[in-house]
Amino acid sequence: MKHWKVALGLIPAFLAVSGIAHSQTIALDIASGTPGTQNFGGSLGLDFDVVSAIEVSNLGFFDSNSNGIQGAGTTITVKLFDKNNTTTPLATQTFTQGSAGTLAPGSSFSFKSISTLVLLPGFNGRIVAYGFNGSDLEGNSGLGSPPAIQNTGGGLISFPLVSGVYGGYHDDGSQVYPNIRDTNTYLAGSFQFQAVRVVTPEPGALALLFGMSIPALGFGYRRLRRK
């Protein structure tokens, strides 16, 4: 059974969400076997905007050389944030040497599932990852890494430009929310998504729903009073 979480104002309970049969898209990707280029222990982030409703079902990390996590004590954490709420992530996943997730075919990103997260049009997100080290490098385009491949899923999401440039964010090394802007793109965190349909019932159906709920509430109140 799927567990749904809806972001951006929280869809009212009377709106239905249904999946659409599409293959999963890797938002930020790179070819299998790509090596990392940087040992940075802080957090790294890249932004995305939702154009049409999507469901996110997996978070992933950049697996340098596609050979799993090499450091025995390494824990790489990936978080997905709403940029309007940088305190609490909407989803989190961790990866270790003994639980490094599943490498996507042809990719250098390894993924684990999360409770399905629905993101609505207008959502502004940041995918964040930290925990990389000398044994498990991340990629930095400023140090020779190829830039992350941006996949929009056929226009479901977009990647915003700042002054005409798509760049990333880093922190001061303390593994907090990255908010220091730069012009590099990072091979660090990513996510898998697909289209989702959000259905609003017809007005008549909503009236019927609310009309039925009022007598039900009254009946419950009378029963409580009789006890």
DRENFITI-805016 format. One record per residue (C-alpha): x, z, y. Coordinates in nm, 4 decimals. Layout:
<rs>
<r><east>X</east><up>Z</up><north>Y</north></r>
...
</rs>
This chain:
<rs>
<r><east>0.0000</east><up>0.0000</up><north>0.0000</north></r>
<r><east>0.1374</east><up>-0.0982</up><north>0.3412</north></r>
<r><east>0.1811</east><up>0.1608</up><north>0.6145</north></r>
<r><east>0.1293</east><up>0.0128</up><north>0.9600</north></r>
<r><east>0.2703</east><up>0.1248</up><north>1.2914</north></r>
<r><east>0.1720</east><up>-0.0639</up><north>1.6037</north></r>
<r><east>0.3828</east><up>-0.0690</up><north>1.9196</north></r>
<r><east>0.3004</east><up>-0.1505</up><north>2.2820</north></r>
<r><east>0.0125</east><up>0.0660</up><north>2.3871</north></r>
<r><east>-0.1011</east><up>0.1269</up><north>2.0279</north></r>
<r><east>-0.3790</east><up>-0.1079</up><north>1.9177</north></r>
<r><east>-0.7182</east><up>0.0674</up><north>1.9158</north></r>
<r><east>-0.8340</east><up>0.1538</up><north>1.5651</north></r>
<r><east>-1.1098</east><up>-0.1074</up><north>1.5726</north></r>
<r><east>-0.8614</east><up>-0.3962</up><north>1.5951</north></r>
<r><east>-0.7668</east><up>-0.5447</up><north>1.2608</north></r>
<r><east>-0.4134</east><up>-0.6547</up><north>1.1718</north></r>
<r><east>-0.3551</east><up>-0.9092</up><north>0.8988</north></r>
<r><east>-0.0384</east><up>-1.0709</up><north>0.7723</north></r>
<r><east>0.0292</east><up>-1.4429</up><north>0.7672</north></r>
<r><east>0.2128</east><up>-1.5939</up><north>0.4729</north></r>
<r><east>0.5464</east><up>-1.6945</up><north>0.6254</north></r>
<r><east>0.9030</east><up>-1.6397</up><north>0.5162</north></r>
<r><east>1.0956</east><up>-1.3613</up><north>0.6823</north></r>
<r><east>1.3110</east><up>-1.4612</up><north>0.9803</north></r>
<r><east>1.6410</east><up>-1.2867</up><north>1.0544</north></r>
<r><east>1.6383</east><up>-1.2314</up><north>1.4301</north></r>
<r><east>2.0167</east><up>-1.2161</up><north>1.4792</north></r>
<r><east>2.2222</east><up>-1.3710</up><north>1.2028</north></r>
<r><east>2.5622</east><up>-1.5114</up><north>1.1065</north></r>
<r><east>2.6941</east><up>-1.6983</up><north>0.8030</north></r>
<r><east>2.7950</east><up>-1.5172</up><north>0.4856</north></r>
<r><east>3.1577</east><up>-1.4007</up><north>0.4738</north></r>
<r><east>3.2029</east><up>-1.3674</up><north>0.8501</north></r>
<r><east>3.4698</east><up>-1.1035</up><north>0.9265</north></r>
<r><east>3.4323</east><up>-0.8372</up><north>1.1926</north></r>
<r><east>3.6663</east><up>-0.8221</up><north>1.4904</north></r>
<r><east>3.6239</east><up>-0.4788</up><north>1.6496</north></r>
<r><east>3.6469</east><up>-0.1106</up><north>1.5609</north></r>
<r><east>3.4074</east><up>0.0529</up><north>1.8048</north></r>
<r><east>3.2462</east><up>0.3784</up><north>1.6994</north></r>
<r><east>2.9765</east><up>0.3819</up><north>1.9670</north></r>
<r><east>2.6383</east><up>0.2107</up><north>1.9737</north></r>
<r><east>2.5806</east><up>-0.1598</up><north>2.0379</north></r>
<r><east>2.2556</east><up>-0.3286</up><north>2.1329</north></r>
<r><east>2.0938</east><up>-0.6666</up><north>2.1829</north></r>
<r><east>1.7547</east><up>-0.7356</up><north>2.3429</north></r>
<r><east>1.4531</east><up>-0.9374</up><north>2.2371</north></r>
<r><east>1.1031</east><up>-0.9994</up><north>2.3742</north></r>
<r><east>0.7890</east><up>-1.0556</up><north>2.1671</north></r>
<r><east>0.5971</east><up>-1.3714</up><north>2.2548</north></r>
<r><east>0.3411</east><up>-1.3693</up><north>1.9719</north></r>
<r><east>0.2529</east><up>-1.0700</up><north>1.7511</north></r>
<r><east>0.5031</east><up>-1.0009</up><north>1.4735</north></r>
<r><east>0.5542</east><up>-0.7514</up><north>1.1968</north></r>
<r><east>0.9001</east><up>-0.6094</up><north>1.1366</north></r>
<r><east>0.9562</east><up>-0.4988</up><north>0.7793</north></r>
<r><east>1.3362</east><up>-0.4670</up><north>0.7458</north></r>
<r><east>1.6303</east><up>-0.3465</up><north>0.9543</north></r>
<r><east>1.9820</east><up>-0.4677</up><north>0.8825</north></r>
<r><east>2.3481</east><up>-0.4196</up><north>0.9709</north></r>
<r><east>2.6401</east><up>-0.6590</up><north>0.9983</north></r>
<r><east>2.8347</east><up>-0.6452</up><north>0.6709</north></r>
<r><east>3.1841</east><up>-0.7648</up><north>0.7619</north></r>
<r><east>3.3105</east><up>-1.0156</up><north>0.5013</north></r>
<r><east>2.9804</east><up>-0.9648</up><north>0.3138</north></r>
<r><east>3.1485</east><up>-0.7223</up><north>0.0746</north></r>
<r><east>2.9483</east><up>-0.4039</up><north>0.1303</north></r>
<r><east>3.0471</east><up>-0.0883</up><north>0.3136</north></r>
<r><east>3.4124</east><up>-0.0135</up><north>0.2425</north></r>
<r><east>3.4532</east><up>0.3319</up><north>0.3966</north></r>
<r><east>3.3535</east><up>0.6058</up><north>0.1518</north></r>
<r><east>3.2247</east><up>0.8309</up><north>0.4303</north></r>
<r><east>3.0763</east><up>0.5576</up><north>0.6467</north></r>
<r><east>2.7152</east><up>0.5714</up><north>0.7610</north></r>
<r><east>2.5904</east><up>0.2814</up><north>0.9702</north></r>
<r><east>2.2636</east><up>0.3479</up><north>1.1508</north></r>
<r><east>2.0273</east><up>0.0818</up><north>1.2846</north></r>
<r><east>1.7440</east><up>0.1642</up><north>1.5248</north></r>
<r><east>1.4762</east><up>-0.0439</up><north>1.6933</north></r>
<r><east>1.3739</east><up>0.0761</up><north>2.0396</north></r>
<r><east>1.1021</east><up>0.0004</up><north>2.2893</north></r>
<r><east>1.3025</east><up>-0.0481</up><north>2.6098</north></r>
<r><east>1.0354</east><up>0.1496</up><north>2.7952</north></r>
<r><east>1.1000</east><up>0.4510</up><north>2.5698</north></r>
<r><east>1.4693</east><up>0.4891</up><north>2.5024</north></r>
<r><east>1.4421</east><up>0.8418</up><north>2.3668</north></r>
<r><east>1.2596</east><up>0.7885</up><north>2.0368</north></r>
<r><east>1.3215</east><up>0.4787</up><north>1.8212</north></r>
<r><east>1.0236</east><up>0.3057</up><north>1.6639</north></r>
<r><east>1.2153</east><up>0.2550</up><north>1.3385</north></r>
<r><east>1.5451</east><up>0.3756</up><north>1.1900</north></r>
<r><east>1.7432</east><up>0.2873</up><north>0.8780</north></r>
<r><east>2.0812</east><up>0.4057</up><north>0.7493</north></r>
<r><east>2.3369</east><up>0.2353</up><north>0.5265</north></r>
<r><east>2.6179</east><up>0.3939</up><north>0.3211</north></r>
<r><east>2.8669</east><up>0.2834</up><north>0.0587</north></r>
<r><east>2.6317</east><up>0.3927</up><north>-0.2183</north></r>
<r><east>2.3202</east><up>0.2565</up><north>-0.0466</north></r>
<r><east>2.4150</east><up>-0.0501</up><north>0.1529</north></r>
<r><east>2.0883</east><up>-0.2403</up><north>0.1203</north></r>
<r><east>2.0443</east><up>-0.6017</up><north>0.0140</north></r>
<r><east>2.2548</east><up>-0.8826</up><north>0.1562</north></r>
<r><east>2.0311</east><up>-1.1659</up><north>0.2759</north></r>
<r><east>2.1091</east><up>-1.5026</up><north>0.1113</north></r>
<r><east>2.3666</east><up>-1.6979</up><north>0.3126</north></r>
<r><east>2.3925</east><up>-1.4168</up><north>0.5672</north></r>
<r><east>2.6393</east><up>-1.1436</up><north>0.6605</north></r>
<r><east>2.3534</east><up>-0.9017</up><north>0.7285</north></r>
<r><east>2.2314</east><up>-0.6506</up><north>0.4728</north></r>
<r><east>1.8777</east><up>-0.5122</up><north>0.4970</north></r>
<r><east>1.6581</east><up>-0.2188</up><north>0.3972</north></r>
<r><east>1.2821</east><up>-0.1941</up><north>0.4354</north></r>
<r><east>1.0936</east><up>0.0231</up><north>0.6836</north></r>
<r><east>0.7261</east><up>0.1090</up><north>0.7201</north></r>
<r><east>0.5811</east><up>-0.2133</up><north>0.8570</north></r>
<r><east>0.5989</east><up>-0.2172</up><north>1.2362</north></r>
<r><east>0.3674</east><up>-0.4447</up><north>1.4367</north></r>
<r><east>0.4943</east><up>-0.5527</up><north>1.7792</north></r>
<r><east>0.2547</east><up>-0.7152</up><north>2.0243</north></r>
<r><east>0.3113</east><up>-0.9873</up><north>2.2856</north></r>
<r><east>0.4896</east><up>-0.8479</up><north>2.5890</north></r>
<r><east>0.6923</east><up>-0.5955</up><north>2.3905</north></r>
<r><east>1.0526</east><up>-0.5627</up><north>2.5116</north></r>
<r><east>1.2853</east><up>-0.4334</up><north>2.2426</north></r>
<r><east>1.6478</east><up>-0.3486</up><north>2.1804</north></r>
<r><east>1.8034</east><up>-0.3479</up><north>1.8324</north></r>
<r><east>2.0822</east><up>-0.0904</up><north>1.8177</north></r>
<r><east>2.3496</east><up>-0.0119</up><north>1.5588</north></r>
<r><east>2.6395</east><up>0.2319</up><north>1.5358</north></r>
<r><east>2.8791</east><up>0.3820</up><north>1.2824</north></r>
<r><east>3.1223</east><up>0.0903</up><north>1.2484</north></r>
<r><east>3.4890</east><up>0.1807</up><north>1.2014</north></r>
<r><east>3.8290</east><up>0.0496</up><north>1.0926</north></r>
<r><east>3.7069</east><up>-0.0088</up><north>0.7385</north></r>
<r><east>3.3765</east><up>-0.1625</up><north>0.8454</north></r>
<r><east>3.4185</east><up>-0.3654</up><north>1.1612</north></r>
<r><east>3.1462</east><up>-0.5013</up><north>1.3850</north></r>
<r><east>3.1682</east><up>-0.8400</up><north>1.5500</north></r>
<r><east>3.2304</east><up>-0.8951</up><north>1.9210</north></r>
<r><east>3.2115</east><up>-1.2434</up><north>2.0712</north></r>
<r><east>3.4579</east><up>-1.1321</up><north>2.3388</north></r>
<r><east>3.7165</east><up>-1.0753</up><north>2.0673</north></r>
<r><east>3.6719</east><up>-1.4024</up><north>1.8813</north></r>
<r><east>3.3625</east><up>-1.3426</up><north>1.6701</north></r>
<r><east>3.1140</east><up>-1.6282</up><north>1.6611</north></r>
<r><east>2.8100</east><up>-1.5412</up><north>1.8723</north></r>
<r><east>2.5115</east><up>-1.4123</up><north>1.6807</north></r>
<r><east>2.2688</east><up>-1.6870</up><north>1.5823</north></r>
<r><east>1.9371</east><up>-1.6282</up><north>1.7612</north></r>
<r><east>1.6340</east><up>-1.7075</up><north>1.5495</north></r>
<r><east>1.2977</east><up>-1.7033</up><north>1.7283</north></r>
<r><east>1.0806</east><up>-1.7629</up><north>1.4224</north></r>
<r><east>0.9377</east><up>-2.0752</up><north>1.5820</north></r>
<r><east>0.8839</east><up>-1.9104</up><north>1.9186</north></r>
<r><east>0.7468</east><up>-1.5742</up><north>1.8037</north></r>
<r><east>1.0206</east><up>-1.3911</up><north>1.9939</north></r>
<r><east>1.2669</east><up>-1.4803</up><north>2.2680</north></r>
<r><east>1.6060</east><up>-1.3535</up><north>2.3804</north></r>
<r><east>1.6111</east><up>-1.2650</up><north>2.7518</north></r>
<r><east>1.8822</east><up>-1.3803</up><north>2.9889</north></r>
<r><east>2.0327</east><up>-1.1697</up><north>3.2655</north></r>
<r><east>2.1708</east><up>-1.3841</up><north>3.5479</north></r>
<r><east>2.1520</east><up>-1.6799</up><north>3.3120</north></r>
<r><east>2.3528</east><up>-1.5112</up><north>3.0357</north></r>
<r><east>2.2469</east><up>-1.3537</up><north>2.7087</north></r>
<r><east>2.4675</east><up>-1.0500</up><north>2.6581</north></r>
<r><east>2.4677</east><up>-0.7129</up><north>2.4907</north></r>
<r><east>2.4880</east><up>-0.3451</up><north>2.5687</north></r>
<r><east>2.7237</east><up>-0.0701</up><north>2.4623</north></r>
<r><east>2.7525</east><up>0.3025</up><north>2.5248</north></r>
<r><east>3.0481</east><up>0.5271</up><north>2.6050</north></r>
<r><east>3.1301</east><up>0.5761</up><north>2.2371</north></r>
<r><east>2.9029</east><up>0.8766</up><north>2.1849</north></r>
<r><east>2.6452</east><up>0.6918</up><north>1.9705</north></r>
<r><east>2.3623</east><up>0.7256</up><north>2.2204</north></r>
<r><east>2.1279</east><up>0.4543</up><north>2.3470</north></r>
<r><east>2.3507</east><up>0.1685</up><north>2.4709</north></r>
<r><east>2.2805</east><up>0.0910</up><north>2.8368</north></r>
<r><east>2.6116</east><up>-0.0447</up><north>2.9673</north></r>
<r><east>2.5583</east><up>-0.4167</up><north>3.0198</north></r>
<r><east>2.8238</east><up>-0.6745</up><north>2.9284</north></r>
<r><east>2.8399</east><up>-1.0461</up><north>2.8566</north></r>
<r><east>2.9402</east><up>-1.0208</up><north>2.4899</north></r>
<r><east>2.7067</east><up>-1.0591</up><north>2.1955</north></r>
<r><east>2.7527</east><up>-0.8360</up><north>1.8947</north></r>
<r><east>2.7283</east><up>-0.8664</up><north>1.5202</north></r>
<r><east>2.5899</east><up>-0.5179</up><north>1.4636</north></r>
<r><east>2.2166</east><up>-0.4645</up><north>1.4128</north></r>
<r><east>1.9362</east><up>-0.7054</up><north>1.3256</north></r>
<r><east>1.5841</east><up>-0.7135</up><north>1.1821</north></r>
<r><east>1.3598</east><up>-0.9356</up><north>0.9728</north></r>
<r><east>1.0160</east><up>-1.0342</up><north>1.0990</north></r>
<r><east>0.7241</east><up>-1.2679</up><north>1.0464</north></r>
<r><east>0.4046</east><up>-1.3661</up><north>1.2259</north></r>
<r><east>0.1057</east><up>-1.1348</up><north>1.2138</north></r>
<r><east>-0.2531</east><up>-1.1945</up><north>1.3221</north></r>
<r><east>-0.4297</east><up>-0.9360</up><north>1.5372</north></r>
<r><east>-0.8071</east><up>-0.9792</up><north>1.5158</north></r>
<r><east>-1.0512</east><up>-0.8328</up><north>1.7677</north></r>
<r><east>-1.4076</east><up>-0.7954</up><north>1.6297</north></r>
<r><east>-1.6918</east><up>-0.9704</up><north>1.8124</north></r>
<r><east>-1.8677</east><up>-0.7587</up><north>2.0801</north></r>
<r><east>-2.1749</east><up>-0.7264</up><north>1.8578</north></r>
<r><east>-1.9644</east><up>-0.5825</up><north>1.5776</north></r>
<r><east>-1.8075</east><up>-0.3293</up><north>1.8145</north></r>
<r><east>-2.1513</east><up>-0.2245</up><north>1.9398</north></r>
<r><east>-2.2659</east><up>-0.1760</up><north>1.5814</north></r>
<r><east>-1.9548</east><up>0.0282</up><north>1.5039</north></r>
<r><east>-2.0013</east><up>0.2613</up><north>1.8004</north></r>
<r><east>-2.3785</east><up>0.2755</up><north>1.7527</north></r>
<r><east>-2.3308</east><up>0.3951</up><north>1.3965</north></r>
<r><east>-2.0682</east><up>0.6506</up><north>1.4947</north></r>
<r><east>-2.2850</east><up>0.8400</up><north>1.7442</north></r>
<r><east>-2.5639</east><up>0.9423</up><north>1.5001</north></r>
<r><east>-2.2991</east><up>1.0304</up><north>1.2450</north></r>
<r><east>-2.1348</east><up>1.2646</up><north>1.4925</north></r>
<r><east>-2.4703</east><up>1.4228</up><north>1.5756</north></r>
<r><east>-2.5498</east><up>1.4773</up><north>1.2091</north></r>
<r><east>-2.2160</east><up>1.6472</up><north>1.1598</north></r>
<r><east>-2.2807</east><up>1.8720</up><north>1.4581</north></r>
<r><east>-2.6226</east><up>1.9837</up><north>1.3306</north></r>
<r><east>-2.4787</east><up>2.0635</up><north>0.9911</north></r>
<r><east>-2.2112</east><up>2.2771</up><north>1.1506</north></r>
<r><east>-2.4689</east><up>2.4668</up><north>1.3548</north></r>
<r><east>-2.6826</east><up>2.5454</up><north>1.0463</north></r>
<r><east>-2.3917</east><up>2.7118</up><north>0.8629</north></r>
</rs>
